[in-house]
């Protein structure tokens, strides 16, 4: 029987506290869920942000003023730090993980795409959890993803995933601001529903992810249209991935 495959994307706002510091317990909870699924023959590709913030933690402020160059430096230093966290956590569960860094060009039809398919298929066939991120250190504007939500969607399509789970710092999509009493969480959204009207504007600081709820809705709809059900849910919620796959009313589900 073919193993089930899912893609889980975790954003910077999930894995950090209010001071933009990496929360290892959140990563541990994430890895524990992936290990549980592995025992159930469900393979996970983890699309993980956090490299820029992990680099900022180490370096603090730097002399470079150019925003693009600053991101390159922070990401270059932070990416191996993130992988060290993941390597150690997966090792605790007797599992192995591998790093896959990509630019948008790698998903273009032709040799680049075939190479990406070979990479993911080879890792998954060996029971190795691929951890994907944009190659921020060398990405140029024309080959950058809009954010890691887009990367996760492309990976889900690439490996023919059974579903995509986008983990954010909210319980899902609401009809207003999540903190307002009159706002309701939408449990399910069809592709033709105008839910963009509910999006709240957010401001992000340096090192934080590029994607907001508007981006997540766009990506969720596009991915669902490819017959890959997509969820937006709270990544800090305990066992959120397991609950979604168990069919519990968690997060917001997008369908075609």
BAFI-3210 file (N, C-alpha, C; in Angstrom, 3 decimals, decimal comma, padded with zeros to 6 digits):
// residues 256
n [1|2|3|4|5|6|7|8|9|10|11|12|13|14|15|16|17|18|19|20|21|22|23|24|25|26|27|28|29|30|31|32|33|34|35|36|37|38|39|40|41|42|43|44|45|46|47|48|49|50|51|52|53|54|55|56|57|58|59|60|61|62|63|64|65|66|67|68|69|70|71|72|73|74|75|76|77|78|79|80|81|82|83|84|85|86|87|88|89|90|91|92|93|94|95|96|97|98|99|100|101|102|103|104|105|106|107|108|109|110|111|112|113|114|115|116|117|118|119|120|121|122|123|124|125|126|127|128|129|130|131|132|133|134|135|136|137|138|139|140|141|142|143|144|145|146|147|148|149|150|151|152|153|154|155|156|157|158|159|160|161|162|163|164|165|166|167|168|169|170|171|172|173|174|175|176|177|178|179|180|181|182|183|184|185|186|187|188|189|190|191|192|193|194|195|196|197|198|199|200|201|202|203|204|205|206|207|208|209|210|211|212|213|214|215|216|217|218|219|220|221|222|223|224|225|226|227|228|229|230|231|232|233|234|235|236|237|238|239|240|241|242|243|244|245|246|247|248|249|250|251|252|253|254|255|256]
n.u [000,846|000,518|002,237|000,787|001,066|001,890|002,186|003,605|003,645|005,445|005,427|007,422|006,194|005,001|006,992|008,331|008,684|007,248|009,455|010,808|012,347|013,539|011,418|012,102|010,533|008,168|009,069|009,785|007,306|006,196|007,902|007,462|004,827|005,159|006,756|004,952|003,110|004,770|005,074|002,625|002,748|002,600|004,069|005,847|006,564|008,358|008,024|009,880|010,165|012,142|014,915|016,109|015,435|016,647|019,284|019,515|019,284|021,742|023,617|022,746|022,485|023,821|026,432|025,744|023,473|021,755|018,708|018,185|020,732|021,205|019,284|020,285|022,660|021,720|020,077|021,904|023,546|021,644|020,287|021,803|021,704|018,984|018,676|020,295|018,800|016,536|017,743|018,705|016,303|014,770|016,490|016,218|013,862|014,552|014,708|015,464|016,466|016,554|017,974|016,483|017,031|015,710|015,084|012,683|013,094|013,835|011,514|010,633|009,466|011,236|014,731|015,439|013,107|012,689|014,931|014,349|012,127|013,322|015,010|013,213|011,673|013,619|014,544|012,154|011,635|013,545|012,706|013,363|012,884|012,155|013,248|012,267|013,135|013,265|016,091|017,419|019,878|021,010|019,010|017,562|015,636|013,901|013,713|012,617|010,323|006,963|006,479|006,992|004,656|003,905|006,049|005,526|003,116|003,930|005,667|003,854|002,307|004,298|005,065|002,723|000,916|-001,333|-002,559|-002,201|-000,920|-000,987|000,615|-000,068|-000,236|-002,783|-006,095|-007,288|-009,133|-010,969|-014,114|-013,612|-011,453|-009,487|-009,524|-011,835|-015,092|-017,327|-016,413|-016,241|-014,946|-014,178|-014,920|-014,811|-013,978|-014,951|-013,557|-014,643|-015,618|-015,858|-013,710|-011,680|-012,382|-012,354|-009,829|-007,277|-005,091|-001,620|001,453|004,831|007,986|011,591|013,120|010,909|008,338|007,340|004,777|001,269|-002,130|-003,672|-002,038|-001,952|-004,605|-004,847|-002,910|-003,937|-006,395|-005,511|-004,027|-005,935|-007,529|-006,115|-006,853|-005,823|-006,524|-006,418|-005,271|-005,515|-004,166|-003,607|-000,339|000,790|-000,898|-001,427|-000,762|-001,935|-001,650|-002,111|-004,743|-006,083|-005,720|-007,116|-009,645|-010,883|-012,576|-010,668|-008,896|-009,119|-010,503|-009,752|-011,296|-011,744]
n.v [-001,201|002,219|004,800|007,419|010,901|014,061|017,636|019,927|023,210|025,447|028,562|031,531|033,005|031,097|029,615|031,340|033,609|036,597|038,205|037,539|035,168|031,859|029,165|026,314|024,248|024,362|023,489|020,924|019,776|019,783|018,031|015,712|015,094|014,549|012,304|010,534|010,251|009,059|006,505|005,578|005,170|007,516|009,901|012,928|016,063|018,730|022,122|024,674|027,817|030,439|030,699|033,253|034,658|032,984|033,454|036,161|036,019|035,008|036,821|039,399|042,936|044,056|045,525|045,923|047,645|047,391|045,889|043,469|042,256|041,991|040,095|037,919|037,399|036,898|034,658|032,834|032,300|031,475|029,234|026,695|026,555|026,213|023,703|022,188|022,170|020,713|018,299|017,241|016,947|015,161|013,014|012,228|010,848|008,673|009,108|010,335|013,294|015,512|018,251|020,473|022,967|025,512|027,469|029,402|028,821|026,170|024,733|024,990|023,696|020,934|020,082|021,038|020,762|017,989|017,146|018,049|016,466|013,928|014,242|014,603|012,243|010,300|010,827|010,416|007,744|006,480|006,883|009,308|012,486|015,225|018,547|021,562|024,757|028,133|029,033|031,386|032,652|032,810|033,441|035,418|038,295|037,651|034,931|034,325|032,983|034,037|033,727|031,300|029,865|029,639|028,082|025,727|024,935|024,381|022,259|020,403|019,874|018,814|016,381|015,075|015,313|014,317|016,172|019,633|021,388|024,437|026,070|028,590|031,482|031,737|030,387|029,784|030,906|033,821|035,665|038,235|040,286|038,016|038,354|039,673|039,623|039,257|037,907|035,022|031,733|030,259|027,084|025,660|026,327|026,961|027,015|029,089|030,962|034,266|035,064|036,727|039,217|039,227|039,539|040,727|043,479|043,187|044,027|043,339|042,652|042,950|039,991|038,445|036,362|036,634|036,197|036,807|036,556|037,028|036,102|033,412|032,582|032,872|031,006|028,689|028,381|028,045|025,702|023,878|023,813|022,145|019,707|019,137|019,101|021,816|023,202|025,819|026,506|026,717|026,617|026,486|025,128|022,252|019,072|019,676|018,915|016,147|016,154|017,388|015,481|013,460|014,195|016,079|019,156|021,398|024,347|025,921|024,529|024,278|023,623|022,463]
n.w [000,000|-000,826|000,828|002,755|002,122|003,412|003,468|005,629|006,620|008,538|010,019|010,762|012,774|014,305|015,520|017,184|020,012|021,542|021,540|019,312|019,441|018,964|019,729|021,142|022,411|020,875|018,387|019,145|019,798|017,285|015,860|017,342|016,640|013,919|014,127|015,304|013,208|011,339|012,358|011,704|009,060|007,565|005,701|006,105|004,676|005,747|005,635|006,572|008,051|009,588|009,483|009,098|011,449|013,307|012,634|013,280|016,035|016,731|015,635|016,234|015,827|012,710|010,647|007,983|005,909|003,750|003,005|001,628|001,552|004,268|004,957|003,543|004,938|007,585|007,092|006,042|008,240|010,075|008,988|009,201|011,968|012,509|011,323|012,970|015,316|014,384|013,517|015,932|017,390|015,802|015,889|018,524|018,390|016,990|014,276|010,941|009,212|006,373|004,536|002,229|000,156|-001,890|-004,876|-006,734|-009,358|-009,400|-009,598|-012,119|-015,253|-016,667|-016,469|-013,921|-012,344|-012,547|-011,192|-008,614|-008,034|-008,036|-005,830|-003,605|-003,796|-003,409|-000,793|000,684|000,102|001,585|004,107|005,217|006,590|004,685|005,023|004,048|002,696|001,502|-000,435|000,848|001,039|-001,476|-003,230|-005,789|-006,752|-008,978|-008,768|-006,371|-003,969|-003,247|-000,592|002,048|002,059|-000,580|-001,511|-000,059|-001,226|-003,846|-003,368|-002,325|-004,577|-006,184|-004,947|-004,992|-002,777|-000,121|001,444|002,444|005,152|006,629|009,072|011,333|013,539|014,373|014,971|012,625|009,750|010,281|010,499|011,062|013,079|014,934|017,723|018,342|019,758|018,119|015,957|013,941|013,550|010,470|009,487|007,133|003,750|000,477|-002,835|-004,404|-002,697|-001,385|000,698|001,135|001,963|004,692|005,602|007,742|008,055|008,604|010,269|009,740|011,241|010,762|009,594|010,097|008,623|005,124|004,347|004,867|006,146|003,871|001,805|002,561|002,200|-000,587|-001,501|-000,303|-001,618|-004,268|-004,042|-003,132|-005,381|-006,963|-006,166|-003,662|-000,503|001,776|004,812|007,240|010,283|013,894|014,801|017,308|018,839|020,695|019,323|016,870|014,160|014,216|015,139|013,003|010,951|012,094|011,653|013,219|014,177|013,508|012,846|009,551|006,738|003,312|000,276|-003,126]
ca.u [000,000|001,307|002,194|000,161|002,028|001,353|003,157|003,313|004,440|005,434|005,936|008,249|005,364|004,633|008,140|009,004|007,888|007,044|010,770|011,407|013,327|013,073|010,855|012,429|009,400|007,229|009,685|009,733|005,930|006,032|008,626|006,779|003,666|005,656|007,216|003,741|002,582|005,715|004,738|001,364|003,059|002,297|005,309|005,663|007,582|008,237|008,516|010,135|010,762|012,877|016,373|016,539|015,332|017,685|020,540|019,483|019,537|023,185|024,423|022,266|022,522|025,049|026,764|025,122|022,201|020,895|017,781|018,376|022,001|021,031|018,537|021,199|023,589|020,974|019,620|023,069|023,987|020,548|019,812|022,407|021,251|017,670|018,851|020,855|017,642|015,726|018,521|018,729|014,959|014,394|017,363|015,634|012,773|015,092|014,407|016,456|015,926|017,472|017,687|016,271|016,905|015,324|014,586|011,522|013,593|013,945|010,220|010,308|009,472|012,534|015,720|015,415|011,950|012,958|015,934|013,646|011,312|014,248|015,490|012,162|011,302|014,713|014,506|010,952|011,753|014,444|012,133|014,015|011,968|012,733|012,941|012,431|013,097|013,824|017,530|017,459|021,235|021,398|017,851|017,457|014,228|013,094|013,579|012,150|008,917|006,290|006,717|007,100|003,363|003,990|006,970|004,830|002,133|004,659|006,159|002,687|001,978|005,437|005,088|001,348|000,536|-002,744|-003,063|-001,234|-001,302|-000,249|000,525|000,077|-000,420|-004,217|-006,809|-007,799|-009,647|-012,132|-014,915|-013,127|-010,237|-009,650|-009,726|-013,131|-016,149|-018,302|-015,756|-016,444|-013,980|-014,742|-014,386|-014,591|-014,089|-014,883|-012,685|-015,300|-016,120|-015,115|-013,310|-010,616|-012,942|-012,156|-008,398|-006,816|-003,750|-000,641|002,778|005,861|009,302|012,695|013,351|009,655|007,944|006,771|003,377|000,221|-003,333|-004,094|-001,223|-002,356|-005,880|-004,553|-002,217|-004,854|-007,362|-004,813|-003,637|-007,174|-007,990|-005,349|-007,350|-005,033|-007,169|-005,443|-005,741|-004,812|-004,444|-002,684|000,792|001,151|-001,903|-000,868|-001,262|-002,799|-001,563|-002,782|-006,179|-006,583|-005,767|-008,134|-010,947|-011,472|-012,879|-009,523|-008,445|-010,012|-010,207|-010,059|-011,533|-011,989]
ca.v [000,000|003,446|005,605|008,729|011,997|015,390|018,722|020,825|024,437|026,158|029,915|032,137|033,478|029,942|029,077|032,384|034,313|038,019|038,827|036,949|034,140|030,534|028,373|024,906|023,372|024,328|022,605|019,563|019,315|019,564|016,814|014,589|014,747|013,939|010,966|009,731|009,951|008,146|005,156|005,220|005,136|008,797|010,652|014,381|017,011|019,916|023,386|025,435|029,147|030,659|030,835|034,640|034,984|032,209|034,157|037,410|035,666|034,802|037,972|040,697|043,923|043,997|046,797|046,024|048,367|046,930|044,892|042,195|041,675|041,621|038,836|036,869|037,087|036,275|033,334|031,966|031,905|030,847|027,963|025,532|026,536|025,576|022,279|021,550|021,919|019,636|017,062|016,738|016,548|013,943|011,957|011,777|009,925|007,618|009,436|011,096|014,376|016,058|019,639|020,757|024,395|025,689|028,743|029,168|028,260|024,717|024,115|025,212|022,452|020,596|019,355|021,484|020,140|016,553|016,979|018,221|015,264|012,847|014,513|014,314|010,835|009,511|011,011|009,788|006,289|006,016|007,221|010,528|013,631|016,405|019,856|022,484|026,197|028,879|029,271|032,851|033,183|033,036|033,798|036,771|038,693|036,957|033,495|034,204|032,681|035,148|033,366|029,845|029,256|029,283|026,950|024,543|024,546|023,777|020,956|019,527|019,462|018,045|015,018|014,567|015,189|014,101|017,443|020,645|022,044|025,681|026,412|030,009|031,761|031,881|029,106|029,597|032,139|034,362|036,653|039,536|040,106|036,839|038,726|040,325|038,703|038,989|037,176|033,578|030,963|029,507|025,726|025,168|027,345|026,483|027,843|030,245|031,871|035,517|035,199|037,734|040,402|039,121|039,625|041,857|043,931|042,988|044,578|042,397|043,223|042,321|038,601|037,719|035,839|037,573|035,885|037,090|035,759|037,186|035,153|032,051|032,309|032,713|029,734|027,612|028,207|027,518|024,319|023,091|023,675|021,024|018,531|018,908|019,843|022,649|023,683|026,871|026,203|027,265|025,731|026,390|024,264|020,918|017,985|020,253|018,118|014,876|016,423|017,637|014,220|012,622|014,694|016,987|020,496|022,244|025,185|026,170|023,630|024,805|022,594|022,988]
ca.w [000,000|-000,928|002,042|002,653|002,191|003,676|003,585|006,751|006,588|009,814|009,818|011,807|013,888|015,123|016,251|017,955|021,014|021,233|021,375|018,112|019,779|018,589|020,815|020,902|022,744|019,750|017,396|019,688|019,636|015,849|015,506|017,992|015,820|012,690|014,507|015,496|011,870|010,700|012,835|011,051|007,626|006,920|005,537|006,151|004,239|006,594|005,069|007,792|008,062|010,824|009,361|009,276|012,868|013,993|012,387|014,041|017,429|016,899|015,217|016,705|014,750|011,914|010,009|006,656|005,950|002,666|003,551|000,946|001,989|005,667|004,967|003,090|006,028|008,682|006,669|005,885|009,582|010,805|008,435|009,878|013,360|012,486|011,021|014,165|016,179|013,833|013,522|017,299|017,798|015,088|016,391|019,785|018,060|016,146|012,884|010,194|008,402|005,384|004,157|000,812|-000,094|-003,287|-005,390|-007,593|-010,622|-009,277|-009,872|-013,519|-016,028|-017,255|-015,671|-012,517|-011,691|-012,454|-010,140|-007,343|-007,829|-007,668|-004,473|-002,629|-003,857|-002,837|000,666|001,225|-000,043|002,637|005,407|005,700|006,549|004,028|005,605|002,928|002,923|000,380|-000,318|000,979|000,938|-002,874|-004,048|-006,342|-006,790|-009,979|-008,450|-004,992|-003,738|-002,564|000,803|002,166|001,744|-002,006|-001,592|000,449|-002,229|-004,969|-002,904|-002,221|-005,947|-006,693|-004,392|-005,036|-001,370|000,185|001,956|002,874|006,406|006,847|010,495|011,620|014,962|014,625|014,906|011,277|009,152|010,982|009,768|011,513|013,874|015,805|019,125|018,527|020,189|017,066|014,872|013,959|012,756|009,358|009,518|005,777|002,703|-000,900|-003,664|-005,010|-001,659|-001,226|002,104|001,212|002,634|006,133|005,911|008,551|007,694|009,675|010,014|010,145|011,452|010,049|009,945|010,146|007,322|004,164|004,090|005,836|005,914|002,476|001,040|002,925|001,532|-002,013|-001,688|000,087|-002,701|-005,442|-003,774|-003,086|-006,764|-007,535|-005,442|-002,453|000,594|002,477|006,111|007,971|011,687|014,887|014,999|018,732|019,463|020,909|018,468|015,841|012,925|014,478|015,241|011,650|010,216|012,742|011,230|014,200|013,656|013,874|011,744|008,431|005,607|001,985|-000,739|-004,484]
c.u [000,883|001,135|001,522|001,224|001,312|002,515|002,697|004,231|004,316|006,117|006,730|007,434|004,901|005,785|008,885|008,072|007,800|008,357|011,532|012,563|012,719|012,614|011,085|011,274|008,363|007,768|009,587|008,334|005,645|006,669|007,964|005,573|004,085|006,133|006,029|003,165|003,469|005,411|003,433|001,505|002,574|003,589|005,010|006,851|007,345|008,845|008,647|010,785|011,673|014,360|016,844|016,500|016,392|019,057|020,632|019,756|021,029|023,966|024,005|022,249|023,857|025,234|026,055|023,746|021,226|020,034|017,979|019,647|021,932|020,323|019,433|022,116|022,862|020,564|020,771|023,557|022,894|020,118|020,477|021,999|019,872|017,801|019,458|019,739|016,873|016,461|018,490|017,364|014,514|015,222|016,812|014,506|013,236|014,860|015,522|015,770|016,994|017,038|017,532|016,037|016,624|015,033|013,431|011,916|013,614|012,634|009,777|010,361|010,847|013,442|015,702|014,288|012,173|013,957|015,300|012,808|012,192|014,717|014,446|011,807|012,369|014,712|013,328|011,045|012,637|013,924|012,758|013,037|012,646|012,294|013,291|012,388|013,603|015,312|017,769|018,846|021,621|020,226|017,951|015,979|013,390|012,919|013,171|010,681|008,279|006,447|006,794|005,766|003,363|004,912|006,264|003,814|002,807|005,195|005,007|002,281|003,048|005,383|003,704|000,834|-000,970|-003,375|-001,891|-001,775|-000,394|-000,455|000,859|-000,076|-001,873|-004,892|-007,335|-008,221|-010,930|-012,865|-014,558|-011,826|-010,443|-009,951|-011,091|-014,222|-017,109|-017,689|-015,969|-015,399|-014,723|-014,099|-014,064|-014,830|-013,998|-014,126|-013,323|-015,859|-015,232|-014,776|-012,185|-011,075|-012,681|-010,711|-008,087|-005,394|-002,809|000,688|003,820|007,202|010,361|012,897|012,077|009,257|007,305|005,268|002,449|-000,994|-003,820|-003,343|-001,670|-003,664|-005,652|-003,929|-003,140|-005,864|-006,706|-004,450|-004,855|-007,718|-007,257|-005,700|-006,437|-005,691|-006,121|-006,052|-004,878|-005,177|-003,353|-001,564|001,235|000,143|-001,345|-001,561|-002,171|-002,799|-002,318|-004,293|-006,795|-006,739|-006,765|-009,544|-011,627|-011,655|-011,816|-009,122|-009,534|-009,576|-010,654|-010,197|-011,855|-013,450]
c.v [001,253|004,288|006,945|009,798|013,301|016,389|019,630|022,023|025,150|027,511|030,442|032,557|032,339|029,556|030,124|032,987|035,800|038,779|038,271|035,997|032,772|029,751|026,885|023,977|023,272|023,394|021,147|018,977|018,983|018,233|015,584|014,137|014,053|012,511|010,026|009,312|008,955|006,706|004,662|005,194|006,382|009,605|012,147|015,078|018,279|021,118|024,354|026,785|029,240|030,913|032,263|035,039|034,239|032,858|035,450|037,155|035,560|036,094|039,288|041,675|043,819|045,321|047,005|046,680|047,897|045,753|043,508|041,486|041,233|040,264|037,674|036,429|036,361|034,848|032,355|031,442|031,101|029,488|026,737|025,430|025,870|024,075|021,529|021,224|020,688|018,296|016,422|016,209|015,266|012,755|011,385|010,770|008,810|007,838|010,262|012,187|014,863|017,446|019,761|022,256|024,611|027,146|028,408|028,527|026,732|023,995|024,342|023,889|022,193|019,926|019,757|020,796|018,636|016,266|017,103|016,989|014,106|013,000|014,112|012,832|009,950|009,601|010,254|008,263|005,679|006,345|008,449|011,702|014,814|017,681|020,911|023,933|026,868|029,101|030,780|033,432|033,502|033,426|035,232|037,037|037,879|035,468|033,277|033,784|033,901|034,977|031,849|029,129|028,798|028,091|025,664|024,023|023,839|022,397|019,955|018,999|018,516|016,590|014,372|014,290|014,978|015,334|018,354|021,294|023,250|026,107|027,879|030,218|032,082|030,530|028,798|030,937|032,557|035,384|038,077|039,325|038,955|037,171|039,361|039,302|038,340|038,273|035,678|032,895|030,204|028,117|025,194|026,278|026,662|027,485|029,099|031,225|033,099|035,722|036,213|038,986|040,402|039,353|040,887|042,212|043,724|043,605|043,623|043,098|042,466|040,893|037,777|037,318|036,892|037,378|036,277|036,253|035,862|036,204|033,722|031,654|032,034|031,348|028,564|027,327|027,576|026,045|023,411|022,849|022,555|019,709|018,123|019,725|020,573|023,229|024,851|026,697|026,764|026,265|025,585|025,552|022,846|019,888|018,468|019,417|016,810|015,058|016,655|016,326|013,240|013,103|015,614|018,381|021,480|023,057|025,424|025,311|024,267|023,632|023,234|023,341]
c.w [000,000|000,330|001,768|002,827|002,505|003,736|004,716|006,650|007,918|009,631|010,992|013,017|014,789|016,046|017,080|019,000|020,641|021,051|020,170|018,436|019,504|019,821|020,520|021,307|021,625|018,667|017,857|019,527|018,174|015,435|016,120|017,180|014,525|012,956|014,715|014,149|011,138|011,096|012,213|009,529|006,885|006,891|005,459|005,510|005,038|005,887|006,228|007,528|009,284|010,683|009,609|010,750|013,673|013,810|013,174|015,514|017,707|016,684|015,855|015,548|014,020|011,175|008,676|006,772|004,870|003,148|002,935|001,413|003,447|005,763|004,534|004,230|007,157|008,319|006,555|007,232|010,298|010,299|009,082|011,341|013,460|012,246|012,198|015,154|015,684|013,868|014,907|017,725|017,107|015,571|017,695|019,558|017,117|014,666|012,258|009,382|007,433|004,979|002,650|000,657|-001,580|-003,601|-006,335|-008,919|-010,586|-009,547|-011,318|-014,276|-016,659|-016,247|-014,200|-011,752|-011,510|-011,337|-008,755|-007,022|-007,371|-006,223|-003,439|-002,612|-003,212|-001,313|001,277|001,163|001,038|004,041|006,043|005,550|005,866|004,754|004,567|003,394|001,656|000,626|-000,296|000,763|-000,503|-003,772|-004,543|-006,589|-007,762|-009,695|-006,995|-004,970|-003,086|-001,056|000,860|002,007|000,290|-002,199|-001,153|-000,559|-003,406|-004,600|-002,830|-003,591|-006,485|-006,223|-004,386|-003,617|-001,209|000,810|002,315|004,134|006,620|008,294|010,706|013,128|015,288|014,434|013,512|010,710|009,861|010,114|010,169|012,253|014,851|017,258|019,394|018,825|019,065|015,861|015,038|013,097|011,664|009,353|008,133|004,765|001,348|-001,754|-004,220|-003,980|-001,526|000,251|002,272|001,945|004,137|006,560|006,695|008,130|008,872|009,273|010,568|010,272|010,674|010,542|009,998|008,727|006,434|003,993|005,217|005,505|004,478|001,578|001,310|002,244|000,049|-002,290|-001,370|-001,018|-003,922|-005,256|-003,754|-004,491|-007,495|-006,832|-004,285|-001,343|001,426|003,751|006,585|009,435|012,590|015,191|016,441|019,514|019,545|020,011|017,342|014,559|013,084|014,529|013,858|010,890|010,820|012,409|012,222|013,598|014,131|012,647|010,712|007,256|004,298|001,016|-002,074|-004,673]
res [x|x|x|x|x|x|x|x|x|x|x|x|x|x|x|x|x|x|x|x|x|x|x|x|x|x|x|x|x|x|x|x|x|x|x|x|x|x|x|x|x|x|x|x|x|x|x|x|x|x|x|x|x|x|x|x|x|x|x|x|x|x|x|x|x|x|x|x|x|x|x|x|x|x|x|x|x|x|x|x|x|x|x|x|x|x|x|x|x|x|x|x|x|x|x|x|x|x|x|x|x|x|x|x|x|x|x|x|x|x|x|x|x|x|x|x|x|x|x|x|x|x|x|x|x|x|x|x|x|x|x|x|x|x|x|x|x|x|x|x|x|x|x|x|x|x|x|x|x|x|x|x|x|x|x|x|x|x|x|x|x|x|x|x|x|x|x|x|x|x|x|x|x|x|x|x|x|x|x|x|x|x|x|x|x|x|x|x|x|x|x|x|x|x|x|x|x|x|x|x|x|x|x|x|x|x|x|x|x|x|x|x|x|x|x|x|x|x|x|x|x|x|x|x|x|x|x|x|x|x|x|x|x|x|x|x|x|x|x|x|x|x|x|x|x|x|x|x|x|x|x|x|x|x|x|x]
***
